[in-house]
Amino acid sequence: MVAPSPAVKRVAKDALNRQLLKSVTVCCVAIFAFFIISLTSSLISVFAGEIGYSVSMCVMTFLVLQPLLLGVLSYFRRLVFDQDDSVLIIFRYFSNLEEYRRAMTLISMLTIRFILSAAILFLPCIVVYILSTETVYNLLDMPMPSWTSNLWTLNSFLAILAAFGLVFVMLRYYLAPFIFVSNDELDPAEAVNMSKIIAKRTGADFFGLVLSFIPWLLLSIFVAPLIFTLPYFISSYCVHCRFAINDYNRDVDKFNASATPSFSTDEI
């Protein structure tokens, strides 16, 4: 087990206290960017309807917000390593085409894995939903069976199972963004692969850390508290990742497994 959640939170708070105002500013920029994207999508929906809103929201989130969030993560990663950076570091992946390409490669890899996993896991749920609708029976020109009225219970059960399954599948990749922002020379595919290796040992610990934040997550629903809770969330994530990688490397050295992949958390 890596450092317990209380220890992770304590280290994260200590790091935040050193640069609290700057950390809040960084997160405010990210929150403001989200609202700008949402507002722009709303304006597009006036002409293109709900489909236009959904498409524009997804596209701008993918192309703009996610690279920006990687920059935010880079700031907090360096913060927990006692680095004092300018707020402008959050735009590092927009600084040149190569940096943006690397960021979009990682984002694309994780997004594709998320979509494929969701499609597979939710397929039974979708099939049951289709069988419970009248449309499919109209197309087949047959009466709707009476037993279909009970399918909503099965559909809800399958949806819950699929949601939990998706969480545990994506836990394999939770370290990938941290590993990526920690090394400018690392290929995004290597970051994803290293995350899968280390997360086998630390995924449960990270899940426990997330559960410990449930009261703070509920508080964040009101949006305004996000300017304080978001820095806490991200810095805790970075501290946990640092402990997880160090713990992995320590065990690799202990067993002299020189052929086993390892990753250095030394400062860039």
C-alpha positions in Angstrom: 0.0 0.0 0.0 1.2 3.5 -0.9 0.8 6.4 1.5 -2.7 6.4 3.1 -5.2 9.1 2.1 -4.7 11.3 5.3 -0.9 11.4 4.6 -1.5 12.3 0.9 -3.9 15.1 1.9 -1.5 16.5 4.5 1.4 16.7 2.0 -1.0 18.2 -0.6 -2.1 20.9 1.9 1.5 21.7 2.8 2.3 22.2 -0.9 -0.8 24.4 -1.5 0.0 26.6 1.5 3.2 27.6 -0.1 1.5 28.9 -3.2 -2.2 29.1 -2.4 -3.1 32.3 -4.3 -1.3 31.2 -7.4 -2.9 27.8 -7.2 -6.3 29.2 -6.9 -5.6 31.5 -9.9 -4.5 28.5 -12.0 -7.8 26.7 -11.3 -9.9 29.8 -11.8 -8.4 30.1 -15.4 -9.4 26.4 -16.0 -12.9 27.0 -14.6 -13.3 30.2 -16.6 -12.2 28.4 -19.8 -14.9 25.7 -19.2 -17.6 28.4 -18.8 -16.4 30.2 -22.0 -16.7 26.9 -23.9 -20.1 26.2 -22.4 -21.3 29.7 -23.3 -19.9 29.4 -26.9 -21.7 26.1 -27.3 -24.9 27.7 -26.0 -24.6 30.4 -28.7 -24.1 27.8 -31.3 -27.1 25.9 -30.2 -29.3 28.9 -31.1 -28.6 28.1 -34.7 -27.8 24.4 -34.6 -30.0 23.1 -31.8 -29.1 20.6 -29.1 -27.0 18.6 -31.5 -24.9 21.7 -32.3 -24.5 22.3 -28.6 -23.3 18.8 -27.9 -21.0 18.6 -30.8 -19.4 22.0 -30.2 -19.0 21.2 -26.5 -17.3 17.9 -27.2 -15.0 19.3 -29.8 -13.9 22.4 -27.8 -13.4 20.3 -24.7 -11.3 17.8 -26.6 -9.2 20.4 -28.5 -8.9 23.2 -26.0 -10.0 22.3 -22.4 -8.2 19.0 -22.1 -4.7 20.3 -23.2 -5.3 23.2 -20.9 -6.0 20.8 -18.0 -2.8 19.0 -18.8 -1.0 22.3 -18.3 -2.8 22.8 -15.0 -1.7 19.4 -14.0 1.9 20.3 -15.0 1.7 23.3 -12.7 0.5 21.2 -9.7 3.0 18.4 -10.4 5.9 20.9 -10.2 4.3 22.5 -7.1 4.4 19.2 -5.1 8.1 19.0 -6.2 8.7 22.5 -4.6 8.9 24.3 -8.0 7.7 27.9 -8.1 6.3 28.5 -11.6 4.4 31.2 -13.4 0.7 30.8 -13.9 1.5 30.9 -17.6 2.9 27.3 -17.4 -0.7 26.1 -17.8 -0.5 27.1 -21.5 2.6 25.1 -22.1 0.8 22.7 -24.5 -0.3 25.6 -26.6 3.2 27.0 -26.8 4.2 25.2 -30.0 2.9 22.6 -32.4 5.0 19.7 -31.2 3.9 20.2 -27.5 0.2 20.4 -28.7 0.6 17.3 -30.8 2.1 15.3 -27.9 -0.8 16.4 -25.6 -3.4 15.6 -28.2 -1.9 12.2 -28.8 -2.2 11.3 -25.1 -5.7 12.7 -24.9 -6.8 10.8 -28.0 -5.4 7.5 -26.7 -7.2 7.9 -23.4 -10.4 9.1 -25.0 -10.5 6.2 -27.5 -10.0 3.7 -24.6 -12.8 5.3 -22.7 -15.2 5.3 -25.6 -14.4 1.7 -26.6 -14.7 0.4 -23.0 -18.0 2.3 -22.5 -19.4 0.9 -25.7 -18.6 -2.7 -24.7 -19.7 -2.4 -21.1 -22.9 -0.6 -21.9 -23.9 -2.8 -24.9 -26.1 -5.2 -22.8 -27.8 -2.2 -21.3 -28.4 -0.6 -24.7 -29.8 -3.9 -26.1 -32.2 -4.2 -23.1 -33.3 -0.6 -23.5 -34.0 -1.1 -27.2 -36.1 -4.3 -26.4 -38.1 -2.3 -23.9 -39.2 0.4 -26.4 -42.3 0.3 -28.6 -40.4 1.5 -31.7 -38.6 -1.8 -32.3 -41.8 -3.8 -32.2 -43.5 -1.4 -34.6 -40.7 -1.9 -37.0 -41.1 -5.6 -36.7 -44.9 -5.2 -37.0 -45.6 -7.2 -33.9 -47.3 -6.5 -30.6 -45.2 -5.4 -27.7 -44.8 -8.3 -25.2 -46.2 -7.6 -21.7 -43.0 -8.7 -20.1 -41.1 -5.7 -21.6 -42.6 -3.5 -18.8 -40.2 -5.2 -16.4 -37.1 -4.6 -18.4 -36.5 -1.2 -16.9 -35.3 -2.8 -13.7 -32.9 -5.0 -15.6 -31.8 -2.0 -17.6 -31.0 0.0 -14.5 -29.1 -2.9 -12.9 -27.0 -3.4 -16.1 -26.3 0.4 -16.3 -25.0 0.4 -12.7 -22.8 -2.6 -13.3 -21.5 -1.0 -16.5 -20.7 2.3 -14.8 -18.7 0.5 -12.0 -17.0 -1.6 -14.6 -16.0 1.5 -16.6 -14.5 3.1 -13.5 -12.4 0.1 -12.8 -11.3 -0.2 -16.4 -10.2 3.4 -16.6 -8.4 3.2 -13.2 -5.6 1.5 -15.2 -4.9 4.8 -16.9 -5.2 7.2 -14.0 -1.4 7.7 -13.7 -0.9 8.4 -17.4 -1.5 12.2 -17.3 0.9 12.6 -14.4 3.6 10.5 -16.0 3.2 12.4 -19.2 3.6 15.9 -17.7 6.6 14.7 -15.7 8.8 14.0 -18.7 8.9 16.1 -21.9 10.8 13.4 -23.7 8.4 10.5 -22.9 6.2 9.1 -25.7 2.5 9.3 -24.7 2.1 5.5 -25.4 4.9 4.8 -22.9 3.0 6.9 -20.3 -0.1 4.9 -20.9 1.7 1.6 -20.7 3.6 2.6 -17.5 0.3 3.7 -15.9 -1.2 0.2 -16.6 1.8 -1.5 -14.9 1.8 0.7 -11.8 -2.0 1.0 -11.4 -2.2 -2.8 -10.9 -0.6 -2.1 -7.5 -2.0 1.3 -6.6 -5.4 1.6 -8.3 -7.3 0.5 -5.2 -5.4 3.1 -3.1 -6.3 5.8 -5.6 -10.0 4.7 -5.6 -9.9 5.0 -1.8 -8.5 8.5 -2.0 -11.3 9.5 -4.4 -13.9 8.1 -2.0 -12.4 10.1 0.8 -13.1 13.3 -1.2 -16.9 12.6 -1.5 -17.9 15.4 0.9 -15.7 17.8 -0.9 -17.1 16.6 -4.3 -20.6 17.2 -3.0 -19.7 20.7 -1.9 -18.2 21.4 -5.3 -21.6 20.9 -6.9 -22.4 24.5 -6.0 -19.5 25.5 -8.4 -18.2 28.5 -6.3 -16.3 26.2 -3.9 -14.4 24.8 -6.8 -11.9 27.6 -6.7 -10.7 26.1 -3.4 -11.6 22.4 -3.8 -10.1 21.9 -7.2 -6.6 22.9 -6.2 -6.9 20.5 -3.3 -8.1 17.7 -5.6 -5.4 18.1 -8.2 -2.5 18.5 -5.7 -3.7 15.4 -3.8 -3.7 13.5 -7.1 -0.2 14.6 -7.8 1.1 13.7 -4.4 -0.6 10.2 -4.6 1.0 9.7 -8.0 4.4 10.7 -6.7 4.1 8.2 -3.8 2.8 5.5 -6.1 5.6 5.8 -8.6 8.3 6.0 -5.9 6.9 2.9 -4.2 6.9 1.0 -7.5 10.5 2.0 -8.3 11.6 1.1 -4.7 10.2 -2.4 -5.1 11.8 -2.8 -8.5 15.2 -1.9 -7.0 14.6 -4.2 -4.0 14.0 -7.3 -6.2 16.8 -6.3 -8.6 14.4 -6.6 -11.5 16.4 -4.6 -13.9 14.3 -5.8 -16.8 11.1 -4.5 -15.3 10.0 -1.0 -16.6 10.6 1.8 -14.1 9.9 5.5 -14.1 11.8 8.3 -12.5 10.0 11.1 -10.7 13.0 13.4 -10.7 12.3 17.0 -11.6 12.3 17.9 -15.2 
